[in-house]
Amino acid sequence: MTDNSPARAACQDHGTTHTTSRYRSEHQRDVVNRLKRIEGQVRALIEMVEAGRPCEDIAQQMSAARKAMDKAFFRMMACSVMESVAVSDDETLREVERSTRILEKYA
């Protein structure tokens, strides 16, 4: 029996193809989009420093960029967790996804 759920559609594990490849693809797209936004934040930080903006303003933006990088990291790791869990039922898969989102949000 083949499980074709979206969450099982993308991750591949050393030659063993899981139905999670679409899931991995979505995560990769999400992580790339987040990194592009962070890239823009870093460019803006450079401009702030070059313009002589107050340290507190720069520190606030640095903090936001750091938090965005952390969220991108947790999002990226979600696919890795999904590969490691090797579950066969959708309910367990949804629970793992929910847990990774909680980590992303609050860690």
Disulfide bonds with the S-S distance in Angstrom:
Cys11-Cys79 2.26
